[in-house]
Amino acid sequence: MNMNLELAQALLNQAKDRIQQQFGRPACISVCDAYGFQIGFIRMDGAPVRSIALSRQKAYTCARMGVTTEAFLARLRREDVPASYFCDEGLTALPGGAVVADAHGTLIGGVGISGLAPAEDQAIADALASFAAQYLSEHAG
């Protein structure tokens, strides 16, 4: 299965609900396909304006690099290279992005959260990746 509008909408709704229940603060949520093109976006009321672009970049980074933004940051530190080394201005190593994969582990997109603390952004993104796997197994066919 590829990323589609139905899955993107389910991810956006799940993220919004989790953010409201767990943190009670607004954030921005982006969902992109396997190529990094944005499929869906929500800016919760009051979310920081800077988080619009950051959430999109986090989702994009996961789709393009195939790892969480947290793992991408670890790689940059381990290899002592800047993100600009990859010649892609859309990449970011800020925590808050996760890969969306199908039941076979094939990357189908990325999710990005911005507006909370970095660890909170990442926790929501990771939860969404797990939600997506469950959603895909329930809606296979």
N, CA, C and O atoms as a GROMACS GRO file, in nm:
protein
  564
    1MET      N    1   0.084  -0.119   0.000
    1MET     CA    2   0.000   0.000   0.000
    1MET      C    3   0.088   0.125   0.000
    1MET      O    4   0.193   0.127   0.064
    2ASN      N    5   0.047   0.225  -0.070
    2ASN     CA    6   0.115   0.354  -0.071
    2ASN      C    7   0.045   0.449   0.026
    2ASN      O    8  -0.068   0.425   0.069
    3MET      N    9   0.114   0.556   0.058
    3MET     CA   10   0.051   0.660   0.139
    3MET      C   11  -0.063   0.717   0.056
    3MET      O   12  -0.046   0.748  -0.062
    4ASN      N   13  -0.178   0.731   0.118
    4ASN     CA   14  -0.293   0.792   0.050
    4ASN      C   15  -0.361   0.890   0.145
    4ASN      O   16  -0.325   0.901   0.262
    5LEU      N   17  -0.459   0.959   0.092
    5LEU     CA   18  -0.528   1.061   0.171
    5LEU      C   19  -0.598   1.002   0.293
    5LEU      O   20  -0.600   1.064   0.400
    6GLU      N   21  -0.655   0.883   0.279
    6GLU     CA   22  -0.725   0.820   0.392
    6GLU      C   23  -0.629   0.794   0.508
    6GLU      O   24  -0.660   0.827   0.623
    7LEU      N   25  -0.514   0.735   0.479
    7LEU     CA   26  -0.415   0.708   0.584
    7LEU      C   27  -0.360   0.839   0.640
    7LEU      O   28  -0.343   0.853   0.761
    8ALA      N   29  -0.332   0.934   0.553
    8ALA     CA   30  -0.281   1.064   0.600
    8ALA      C   31  -0.380   1.129   0.696
    8ALA      O   32  -0.340   1.182   0.800
    9GLN      N   33  -0.508   1.125   0.662
    9GLN     CA   34  -0.609   1.186   0.748
    9GLN      C   35  -0.618   1.112   0.882
    9GLN      O   36  -0.633   1.175   0.986
   10ALA      N   37  -0.607   0.980   0.879
   10ALA     CA   38  -0.608   0.902   1.003
   10ALA      C   39  -0.488   0.938   1.091
   10ALA      O   40  -0.502   0.950   1.212
   11LEU      N   41  -0.372   0.956   1.029
   11LEU     CA   42  -0.253   0.995   1.104
   11LEU      C   43  -0.267   1.135   1.164
   11LEU      O   44  -0.230   1.157   1.280
   12LEU      N   45  -0.320   1.228   1.087
   12LEU     CA   46  -0.340   1.364   1.136
   12LEU      C   47  -0.437   1.365   1.255
   12LEU      O   48  -0.411   1.431   1.356
   13ASN      N   49  -0.546   1.293   1.242
   13ASN     CA   50  -0.644   1.288   1.351
   13ASN      C   51  -0.586   1.223   1.476
   13ASN      O   52  -0.606   1.272   1.587
   14GLN      N   53  -0.513   1.114   1.457
   14GLN     CA   54  -0.451   1.044   1.569
   14GLN      C   55  -0.350   1.135   1.638
   14GLN      O   56  -0.346   1.141   1.761
   15ALA      N   57  -0.270   1.205   1.560
   15ALA     CA   58  -0.170   1.295   1.618
   15ALA      C   59  -0.236   1.407   1.697
   15ALA      O   60  -0.198   1.434   1.811
   16LYS      N   61  -0.335   1.471   1.637
   16LYS     CA   62  -0.404   1.581   1.704
   16LYS      C   63  -0.463   1.534   1.837
   16LYS      O   64  -0.448   1.602   1.939
   17ASP      N   65  -0.529   1.419   1.838
   17ASP     CA   66  -0.588   1.366   1.960
   17ASP      C   67  -0.482   1.335   2.065
   17ASP      O   68  -0.500   1.369   2.182
   18ARG      N   69  -0.374   1.270   2.025
   18ARG     CA   70  -0.267   1.235   2.119
   18ARG      C   71  -0.202   1.361   2.179
   18ARG      O   72  -0.175   1.368   2.299
   19ILE      N   73  -0.177   1.459   2.094
   19ILE     CA   74  -0.114   1.583   2.141
   19ILE      C   75  -0.204   1.653   2.242
   19ILE      O   76  -0.157   1.699   2.346
   20GLN      N   77  -0.333   1.662   2.211
   20GLN     CA   78  -0.427   1.726   2.304
   20GLN      C   79  -0.434   1.651   2.435
   20GLN      O   80  -0.431   1.712   2.542
   21GLN      N   81  -0.445   1.518   2.430
   21GLN     CA   82  -0.460   1.437   2.551
   21GLN      C   83  -0.332   1.433   2.635
   21GLN      O   84  -0.338   1.444   2.757
   22GLN      N   85  -0.218   1.418   2.571
   22GLN     CA   86  -0.093   1.399   2.644
   22GLN      C   87  -0.024   1.529   2.684
   22GLN      O   88   0.043   1.534   2.787
   23PHE      N   89  -0.040   1.634   2.605
   23PHE     CA   90   0.038   1.754   2.630
   23PHE      C   91  -0.046   1.881   2.647
   23PHE      O   92  -0.001   1.977   2.709
   24GLY      N   93  -0.166   1.883   2.592
   24GLY     CA   94  -0.253   1.998   2.608
   24GLY      C   95  -0.198   2.126   2.548
   24GLY      O   96  -0.240   2.236   2.586
   25ARG      N   97  -0.106   2.114   2.454
   25ARG     CA   98  -0.048   2.229   2.385
   25ARG      C   99  -0.058   2.206   2.235
   25ARG      O  100  -0.065   2.092   2.191
   26PRO      N  101  -0.060   2.312   2.156
   26PRO     CA  102  -0.076   2.297   2.011
   26PRO      C  103   0.056   2.264   1.941
   26PRO      O  104   0.164   2.297   1.988
   27ALA      N  105   0.043   2.198   1.827
   27ALA     CA  106   0.158   2.165   1.744
   27ALA      C  107   0.115   2.159   1.598
   27ALA      O  108  -0.004   2.168   1.566
   28CYS      N  109   0.211   2.145   1.511
   28CYS     CA  110   0.185   2.124   1.369
   28CYS      C  111   0.219   1.980   1.334
   28CYS      O  112   0.314   1.923   1.388
   29ILE      N  113   0.142   1.922   1.245
   29ILE     CA  114   0.158   1.783   1.205
   29ILE      C  115   0.161   1.777   1.053
   29ILE      O  116   0.072   1.832   0.986
   30SER      N  117   0.261   1.711   0.998
   30SER     CA  118   0.271   1.692   0.853
   30SER      C  119   0.285   1.544   0.821
   30SER      O  120   0.346   1.468   0.895
   31VAL      N  121   0.225   1.506   0.708
   31VAL     CA  122   0.236   1.370   0.656
   31VAL      C  123   0.277   1.381   0.510
   31VAL      O  124   0.220   1.459   0.434
   32CYS      N  125   0.378   1.302   0.471
   32CYS     CA  126   0.421   1.303   0.332
   32CYS      C  127   0.427   1.160   0.277
   32CYS      O  128   0.423   1.063   0.353
   33ASP      N  129   0.437   1.150   0.145
   33ASP     CA  130   0.447   1.020   0.081
   33ASP      C  131   0.593   0.976   0.078
   33ASP      O  132   0.680   1.043   0.134
   34ALA      N  133   0.620   0.864   0.013
   34ALA     CA  134   0.755   0.807   0.011
   34ALA      C  135   0.857   0.895  -0.060
   34ALA      O  136   0.977   0.879  -0.040
   35TYR      N  137   0.810   0.988  -0.141
   35TYR     CA  138   0.901   1.079  -0.212
   35TYR      C  139   0.924   1.210  -0.136
   35TYR      O  140   1.006   1.292  -0.177
   36GLY      N  141   0.851   1.228  -0.027
   36GLY     CA  142   0.864   1.349   0.052
   36GLY      C  143   0.764   1.458   0.018
   36GLY      O  144   0.772   1.569   0.072
   37PHE      N  145   0.668   1.427  -0.070
   37PHE     CA  146   0.566   1.525  -0.104
   37PHE      C  147   0.457   1.525   0.002
   37PHE      O  148   0.407   1.419   0.041
   38GLN      N  149   0.420   1.642   0.047
   38GLN     CA  150   0.320   1.655   0.153
   38GLN      C  151   0.183   1.607   0.106
   38GLN      O  152   0.136   1.645  -0.001
   39ILE      N  153   0.121   1.522   0.188
   39ILE     CA  154  -0.013   1.469   0.160
   39ILE      C  155  -0.115   1.535   0.252
   39ILE      O  156  -0.229   1.559   0.213
   40GLY      N  157  -0.072   1.565   0.376
   40GLY     CA  158  -0.165   1.626   0.472
   40GLY      C  159  -0.092   1.710   0.575
   40GLY      O  160   0.027   1.690   0.602
   41PHE      N  161  -0.166   1.805   0.632
   41PHE     CA  162  -0.107   1.897   0.729
   41PHE      C  163  -0.216   1.952   0.820
   41PHE      O  164  -0.328   1.979   0.775
   42ILE      N  165  -0.182   1.969   0.947
   42ILE     CA  166  -0.270   2.038   1.043
   42ILE      C  167  -0.183   2.132   1.125
   42ILE      O  168  -0.077   2.094   1.176
   43ARG      N  169  -0.229   2.255   1.138
   43ARG     CA  170  -0.171   2.347   1.236
   43ARG      C  171  -0.278   2.369   1.341
   43ARG      O  172  -0.379   2.436   1.316
   44MET      N  173  -0.256   2.312   1.458
   44MET     CA  174  -0.351   2.328   1.567
   44MET      C  175  -0.356   2.475   1.607
   44MET      O  176  -0.255   2.545   1.598
   45ASP      N  177  -0.472   2.520   1.652
   45ASP     CA  178  -0.488   2.660   1.692
   45ASP      C  179  -0.381   2.700   1.792
   45ASP      O  180  -0.365   2.635   1.896
   46GLY      N  181  -0.309   2.806   1.760
   46GLY     CA  182  -0.207   2.857   1.850
   46GLY      C  183  -0.069   2.796   1.834
   46GLY      O  184   0.024   2.835   1.904
   47ALA      N  185  -0.053   2.701   1.742
   47ALA     CA  186   0.079   2.640   1.721
   47ALA      C  187   0.175   2.744   1.664
   47ALA      O  188   0.133   2.830   1.586
   48PRO      N  189   0.302   2.738   1.702
   48PRO     CA  190   0.398   2.836   1.651
   48PRO      C  191   0.407   2.834   1.498
   48PRO      O  192   0.404   2.728   1.436
   49VAL      N  193   0.416   2.951   1.440
   49VAL     CA  194   0.424   2.963   1.294
   49VAL      C  195   0.549   2.892   1.241
   49VAL      O  196   0.543   2.829   1.135
   50ARG      N  197   0.661   2.900   1.313
   50ARG     CA  198   0.784   2.835   1.268
   50ARG      C  199   0.767   2.684   1.257
   50ARG      O  200   0.840   2.618   1.183
   51SER      N  201   0.670   2.629   1.331
   51SER     CA  202   0.649   2.484   1.331
   51SER      C  203   0.583   2.433   1.204
   51SER      O  204   0.584   2.312   1.178
   52ILE      N  205   0.526   2.521   1.125
   52ILE     CA  206   0.466   2.480   0.998
   52ILE      C  207   0.573   2.417   0.910
   52ILE      O  208   0.560   2.302   0.868
   53ALA      N  209   0.678   2.493   0.882
   53ALA     CA  210   0.786   2.444   0.796
   53ALA      C  211   0.864   2.330   0.864
   53ALA      O  212   0.904   2.234   0.798
   54LEU      N  213   0.885   2.341   0.994
   54LEU     CA  214   0.960   2.237   1.064
   54LEU      C  215   0.891   2.101   1.059
   54LEU      O  216   0.957   1.999   1.039
   55SER      N  217   0.760   2.099   1.077
   55SER     CA  218   0.690   1.970   1.072
   55SER      C  219   0.701   1.909   0.933
   55SER      O  220   0.719   1.788   0.920
   56ARG      N  221   0.691   1.993   0.830
   56ARG     CA  222   0.703   1.943   0.694
   56ARG      C  223   0.844   1.890   0.667
   56ARG      O  224   0.860   1.784   0.606
   57GLN      N  225   0.945   1.962   0.713
   57GLN     CA  226   1.082   1.917   0.692
   57GLN      C  227   1.112   1.787   0.766
   57GLN      O  228   1.186   1.702   0.716
   58LYS      N  229   1.054   1.770   0.883
   58LYS     CA  230   1.075   1.646   0.958
   58LYS      C  231   1.015   1.527   0.884
   58LYS      O  232   1.079   1.423   0.871
   59ALA      N  233   0.892   1.542   0.834
   59ALA     CA  234   0.829   1.434   0.757
   59ALA      C  235   0.910   1.405   0.631
   59ALA      O  236   0.935   1.289   0.598
   60TYR      N  237   0.951   1.510   0.561
   60TYR     CA  238   1.029   1.498   0.438
   60TYR      C  239   1.161   1.424   0.464
   60TYR      O  240   1.197   1.333   0.389
   61THR      N  241   1.230   1.462   0.569
   61THR     CA  242   1.358   1.401   0.603
   61THR      C  243   1.343   1.251   0.624
   61THR      O  244   1.426   1.173   0.576
   62CYS      N  245   1.239   1.211   0.694
   62CYS     CA  246   1.219   1.069   0.720
   62CYS      C  247   1.193   0.991   0.591
   62CYS      O  248   1.245   0.882   0.572
   63ALA      N  249   1.113   1.049   0.504
   63ALA     CA  250   1.085   0.984   0.376
   63ALA      C  251   1.211   0.975   0.290
   63ALA      O  252   1.237   0.871   0.229
   64ARG      N  253   1.288   1.080   0.286
   64ARG     CA  254   1.407   1.083   0.199
   64ARG      C  255   1.524   1.003   0.256
   64ARG      O  256   1.600   0.942   0.180
   65MET      N  257   1.540   1.004   0.388
   65MET     CA  258   1.654   0.936   0.449
   65MET      C  259   1.620   0.796   0.501
   65MET      O  260   1.711   0.715   0.523
   66GLY      N  261   1.492   0.767   0.519
   66GLY     CA  262   1.451   0.633   0.560
   66GLY      C  263   1.470   0.602   0.707
   66GLY      O  264   1.466   0.486   0.748
   67VAL      N  265   1.490   0.706   0.787
   67VAL     CA  266   1.508   0.689   0.932
   67VAL      C  267   1.438   0.804   1.004
   67VAL      O  268   1.399   0.903   0.941
   68THR      N  269   1.423   0.790   1.135
   68THR     CA  270   1.367   0.899   1.214
   68THR      C  271   1.463   1.018   1.211
   68THR      O  272   1.581   1.002   1.183
   69THR      N  273   1.411   1.135   1.240
   69THR     CA  274   1.499   1.252   1.246
   69THR      C  275   1.596   1.238   1.364
   69THR      O  276   1.708   1.290   1.359
   70GLU      N  277   1.554   1.168   1.467
   70GLU     CA  278   1.642   1.142   1.581
   70GLU      C  279   1.762   1.056   1.538
   70GLU      O  280   1.876   1.083   1.577
   71ALA      N  281   1.736   0.954   1.456
   71ALA     CA  282   1.843   0.868   1.404
   71ALA      C  283   1.932   0.946   1.306
   71ALA      O  284   2.053   0.925   1.302
   72PHE      N  285   1.871   1.035   1.228
   72PHE     CA  286   1.948   1.117   1.135
   72PHE      C  287   2.043   1.208   1.212
   72PHE      O  288   2.159   1.224   1.174
   73LEU      N  289   1.994   1.267   1.322
   73LEU     CA  290   2.078   1.351   1.406
   73LEU      C  291   2.196   1.270   1.463
   73LEU      O  292   2.310   1.317   1.464
   74ALA      N  293   2.167   1.149   1.509
   74ALA     CA  294   2.273   1.063   1.563
   74ALA      C  295   2.379   1.033   1.456
   74ALA      O  296   2.498   1.031   1.485
   75ARG      N  297   2.334   1.010   1.333
   75ARG     CA  298   2.428   0.984   1.223
   75ARG      C  299   2.516   1.105   1.197
   75ARG      O  300   2.637   1.092   1.181
   76LEU      N  301   2.455   1.223   1.192
   76LEU     CA  302   2.533   1.344   1.168
   76LEU      C  303   2.640   1.363   1.275
   76LEU      O  304   2.753   1.400   1.246
   77ARG      N  305   2.603   1.336   1.399
   77ARG     CA  306   2.698   1.349   1.510
   77ARG      C  307   2.807   1.242   1.501
   77ARG      O  308   2.925   1.270   1.519
   78ARG      N  309   2.766   1.118   1.473
   78ARG     CA  310   2.859   1.006   1.466
   78ARG      C  311   2.962   1.026   1.354
   78ARG      O  312   3.080   1.001   1.372
   79GLU      N  313   2.914   1.072   1.238
   79GLU     CA  314   3.002   1.090   1.123
   79GLU      C  315   3.062   1.230   1.116
   79GLU      O  316   3.143   1.260   1.029
   80ASP      N  317   3.022   1.315   1.211
   80ASP     CA  318   3.072   1.452   1.219
   80ASP      C  319   3.059   1.526   1.086
   80ASP      O  320   3.154   1.585   1.034
   81VAL      N  321   2.936   1.522   1.032
   81VAL     CA  322   2.906   1.595   0.908
   81VAL      C  323   2.782   1.681   0.930
   81VAL      O  324   2.694   1.645   1.009
   82PRO      N  325   2.774   1.794   0.861
   82PRO     CA  326   2.654   1.877   0.870
   82PRO      C  327   2.545   1.820   0.778
   82PRO      O  328   2.575   1.744   0.686
   83ALA      N  329   2.421   1.856   0.803
   83ALA     CA  330   2.310   1.811   0.719
   83ALA      C  331   2.329   1.859   0.575
   83ALA      O  332   2.283   1.793   0.482
   84SER      N  333   2.396   1.973   0.556
   84SER     CA  334   2.419   2.026   0.422
   84SER      C  335   2.506   1.933   0.337
   84SER      O  336   2.509   1.946   0.215
   85TYR      N  337   2.576   1.840   0.399
   85TYR     CA  338   2.657   1.740   0.330
   85TYR      C  339   2.573   1.661   0.229
   85TYR      O  340   2.626   1.612   0.129
   86PHE      N  341   2.443   1.649   0.256
   86PHE     CA  342   2.354   1.570   0.171
   86PHE      C  343   2.296   1.651   0.054
   86PHE      O  344   2.218   1.597  -0.025
   87CYS      N  345   2.332   1.779   0.044
   87CYS     CA  346   2.289   1.866  -0.068
   87CYS      C  347   2.138   1.869  -0.086
   87CYS      O  348   2.088   1.865  -0.199
   88ASP      N  349   2.066   1.876   0.024
   88ASP     CA  350   1.920   1.880   0.021
   88ASP      C  351   1.874   1.977   0.128
   88ASP      O  352   1.878   1.945   0.247
   89GLU      N  353   1.831   2.095   0.087
   89GLU     CA  354   1.791   2.199   0.182
   89GLU      C  355   1.667   2.163   0.263
   89GLU      O  356   1.638   2.229   0.363
   90GLY      N  357   1.594   2.060   0.223
   90GLY     CA  358   1.473   2.020   0.293
   90GLY      C  359   1.496   1.934   0.415
   90GLY      O  360   1.403   1.909   0.492
   91LEU      N  361   1.620   1.888   0.435
   91LEU     CA  362   1.649   1.798   0.547
   91LEU      C  363   1.665   1.874   0.678
   91LEU      O  364   1.714   1.987   0.682
   92THR      N  365   1.623   1.809   0.786
   92THR     CA  366   1.646   1.861   0.921
   92THR      C  367   1.676   1.744   1.014
   92THR      O  368   1.626   1.633   0.994
   93ALA      N  369   1.757   1.770   1.113
   93ALA     CA  370   1.789   1.668   1.212
   93ALA      C  371   1.721   1.695   1.346
   93ALA      O  372   1.758   1.637   1.448
   94LEU      N  373   1.623   1.784   1.346
   94LEU     CA  374   1.551   1.810   1.470
   94LEU      C  375   1.459   1.694   1.502
   94LEU      O  376   1.386   1.648   1.414
   95PRO      N  377   1.459   1.644   1.625
   95PRO     CA  378   1.371   1.534   1.662
   95PRO      C  379   1.224   1.568   1.638
   95PRO      O  380   1.180   1.682   1.655
   96GLY      N  381   1.148   1.465   1.598
   96GLY     CA  382   1.005   1.484   1.575
   96GLY      C  383   0.957   1.426   1.445
   96GLY      O  384   0.844   1.453   1.404
   97GLY      N  385   1.040   1.348   1.379
   97GLY     CA  386   0.999   1.284   1.254
   97GLY      C  387   1.014   1.134   1.262
   97GLY      O  388   1.107   1.083   1.325
   98ALA      N  389   0.922   1.062   1.197
   98ALA     CA  390   0.927   0.916   1.195
   98ALA      C  391   0.887   0.864   1.058
   98ALA      O  392   0.812   0.928   0.984
   99VAL      N  393   0.938   0.748   1.026
   99VAL     CA  394   0.909   0.679   0.901
   99VAL      C  395   0.775   0.607   0.913
   99VAL      O  396   0.745   0.548   1.017
  100VAL      N  397   0.696   0.611   0.808
  100VAL     CA  398   0.575   0.531   0.799
  100VAL      C  399   0.605   0.417   0.702
  100VAL      O  400   0.643   0.440   0.588
  101ALA      N  401   0.588   0.294   0.750
  101ALA     CA  402   0.619   0.176   0.669
  101ALA      C  403   0.499   0.083   0.664
  101ALA      O  404   0.414   0.083   0.754
  102ASP      N  405   0.493   0.003   0.557
  102ASP     CA  406   0.384  -0.096   0.546
  102ASP      C  407   0.420  -0.222   0.624
  102ASP      O  408   0.523  -0.226   0.692
  103ALA      N  409   0.336  -0.324   0.616
  103ALA     CA  410   0.355  -0.447   0.692
  103ALA      C  411   0.484  -0.520   0.656
  103ALA      O  412   0.534  -0.599   0.736
  104HIS      N  413   0.538  -0.494   0.538
  104HIS     CA  414   0.661  -0.558   0.493
  104HIS      C  415   0.785  -0.475   0.526
  104HIS      O  416   0.897  -0.512   0.491
  105GLY      N  417   0.763  -0.360   0.592
  105GLY     CA  418   0.873  -0.273   0.627
  105GLY      C  419   0.913  -0.177   0.516
  105GLY      O  420   1.015  -0.109   0.527
  106THR      N  421   0.834  -0.172   0.410
  106THR     CA  422   0.863  -0.081   0.299
  106THR      C  423   0.818   0.060   0.335
  106THR      O  424   0.704   0.081   0.376
  107LEU      N  425   0.908   0.154   0.320
  107LEU     CA  426   0.877   0.294   0.350
  107LEU      C  427   0.768   0.344   0.256
  107LEU      O  428   0.778   0.331   0.134
  108ILE      N  429   0.663   0.401   0.314
  108ILE     CA  430   0.557   0.460   0.232
  108ILE      C  431   0.537   0.608   0.260
  108ILE      O  432   0.456   0.674   0.194
  109GLY      N  433   0.612   0.662   0.358
  109GLY     CA  434   0.598   0.804   0.388
  109GLY      C  435   0.667   0.842   0.517
  109GLY      O  436   0.745   0.766   0.574
  110GLY      N  437   0.636   0.962   0.560
  110GLY     CA  438   0.692   1.013   0.684
  110GLY      C  439   0.592   1.103   0.755
  110GLY      O  440   0.501   1.158   0.694
  111VAL      N  441   0.612   1.116   0.886
  111VAL     CA  442   0.531   1.207   0.966
  111VAL      C  443   0.625   1.301   1.039
  111VAL      O  444   0.735   1.262   1.078
  112GLY      N  445   0.581   1.425   1.059
  112GLY     CA  446   0.661   1.522   1.131
  112GLY      C  447   0.575   1.600   1.227
  112GLY      O  448   0.466   1.645   1.193
  113ILE      N  449   0.626   1.617   1.349
  113ILE     CA  450   0.557   1.691   1.454
  113ILE      C  451   0.648   1.805   1.498
  113ILE      O  452   0.768   1.784   1.517
  114SER      N  453   0.592   1.924   1.514
  114SER     CA  454   0.671   2.037   1.564
  114SER      C  455   0.582   2.130   1.646
  114SER      O  456   0.466   2.155   1.612
  115GLY      N  457   0.638   2.179   1.755
  115GLY     CA  458   0.566   2.273   1.840
  115GLY      C  459   0.574   2.238   1.986
  115GLY      O  460   0.548   2.323   2.072
  116LEU      N  461   0.609   2.114   2.016
  116LEU     CA  462   0.626   2.070   2.154
  116LEU      C  463   0.776   2.069   2.183
  116LEU      O  464   0.855   2.119   2.103
  117ALA      N  465   0.817   2.014   2.296
  117ALA     CA  466   0.959   1.994   2.323
  117ALA      C  467   1.010   1.886   2.227
  117ALA      O  468   0.932   1.800   2.186
  118PRO      N  469   1.138   1.888   2.190
  118PRO     CA  470   1.188   1.791   2.094
  118PRO      C  471   1.157   1.645   2.129
  118PRO      O  472   1.116   1.568   2.041
  119ALA      N  473   1.174   1.606   2.253
  119ALA     CA  474   1.145   1.468   2.292
  119ALA      C  475   0.996   1.436   2.281
  119ALA      O  476   0.958   1.324   2.248
  120GLU      N  477   0.911   1.536   2.307
  120GLU     CA  478   0.766   1.517   2.294
  120GLU      C  479   0.727   1.506   2.146
  120GLU      O  480   0.644   1.422   2.110
  121ASP      N  481   0.787   1.591   2.062
  121ASP     CA  482   0.763   1.579   1.918
  121ASP      C  483   0.798   1.438   1.870
  121ASP      O  484   0.722   1.376   1.795
  122GLN      N  485   0.914   1.389   1.913
  122GLN     CA  486   0.959   1.256   1.868
  122GLN      C  487   0.868   1.146   1.922
  122GLN      O  488   0.839   1.051   1.851
  123ALA      N  489   0.825   1.158   2.046
  123ALA     CA  490   0.737   1.056   2.105
  123ALA      C  491   0.606   1.045   2.026
  123ALA      O  492   0.558   0.935   2.002
  124ILE      N  493   0.550   1.158   1.988
  124ILE     CA  494   0.426   1.155   1.909
  124ILE      C  495   0.453   1.096   1.771
  124ILE      O  496   0.375   1.013   1.724
  125ALA      N  497   0.562   1.136   1.707
  125ALA     CA  498   0.595   1.082   1.575
  125ALA      C  499   0.615   0.931   1.580
  125ALA      O  500   0.566   0.859   1.493
  126ASP      N  501   0.685   0.882   1.681
  126ASP     CA  502   0.707   0.738   1.696
  126ASP      C  503   0.574   0.665   1.719
  126ASP      O  504   0.552   0.557   1.663
  127ALA      N  505   0.488   0.723   1.800
  127ALA     CA  506   0.356   0.662   1.824
  127ALA      C  507   0.275   0.657   1.694
  127ALA      O  508   0.202   0.561   1.670
  128LEU      N  509   0.288   0.759   1.610
  128LEU     CA  510   0.217   0.760   1.482
  128LEU      C  511   0.269   0.651   1.389
  128LEU      O  512   0.191   0.590   1.316
  129ALA      N  513   0.399   0.627   1.391
  129ALA     CA  514   0.455   0.520   1.308
  129ALA      C  515   0.396   0.386   1.349
  129ALA      O  516   0.362   0.304   1.263
  130SER      N  517   0.383   0.363   1.478
  130SER     CA  518   0.321   0.239   1.528
  130SER      C  519   0.173   0.234   1.492
  130SER      O  520   0.123   0.129   1.452
  131PHE      N  521   0.104   0.346   1.506
  131PHE     CA  522  -0.037   0.353   1.469
  131PHE      C  523  -0.056   0.321   1.322
  131PHE      O  524  -0.148   0.248   1.285
  132ALA      N  525   0.031   0.374   1.237
  132ALA     CA  526   0.021   0.350   1.093
  132ALA      C  527   0.035   0.202   1.061
  132ALA      O  528  -0.039   0.149   0.978
  133ALA      N  529   0.130   0.136   1.126
  133ALA     CA  530   0.149  -0.008   1.101
  133ALA      C  531   0.024  -0.086   1.138
  133ALA      O  532  -0.018  -0.176   1.064
  134GLN      N  533  -0.036  -0.053   1.252
  134GLN     CA  534  -0.159  -0.119   1.294
  134GLN      C  535  -0.273  -0.087   1.198
  134GLN      O  536  -0.348  -0.176   1.157
  135TYR      N  537  -0.286   0.038   1.162
  135TYR     CA  538  -0.392   0.083   1.070
  135TYR      C  539  -0.380   0.008   0.936
  135TYR      O  540  -0.480  -0.039   0.882
  136LEU      N  541  -0.260  -0.002   0.885
  136LEU     CA  542  -0.238  -0.068   0.757
  136LEU      C  543  -0.272  -0.217   0.763
  136LEU      O  544  -0.327  -0.272   0.668
  137SER      N  545  -0.241  -0.282   0.875
  137SER     CA  546  -0.273  -0.424   0.887
  137SER      C  547  -0.423  -0.447   0.897
  137SER      O  548  -0.474  -0.548   0.850
  138GLU      N  549  -0.494  -0.353   0.958
  138GLU     CA  550  -0.639  -0.364   0.972
  138GLU      C  551  -0.713  -0.328   0.842
  138GLU      O  552  -0.825  -0.373   0.821
  139HIS      N  553  -0.650  -0.247   0.757
  139HIS     CA  554  -0.716  -0.200   0.634
  139HIS      C  555  -0.651  -0.259   0.508
  139HIS      O  556  -0.669  -0.206   0.398
  140ALA      N  557  -0.578  -0.368   0.524
  140ALA     CA  558  -0.514  -0.433   0.408
  140ALA      C  559  -0.621  -0.495   0.318
  140ALA      O  560  -0.726  -0.541   0.364
  141GLY      N  561  -0.591  -0.494   0.192
  141GLY     CA  562  -0.687  -0.561   0.103
  141GLY      C  563  -0.712  -0.492  -0.019
  141GLY      O  564  -0.791  -0.539  -0.101
   0.00000   0.00000   0.00000
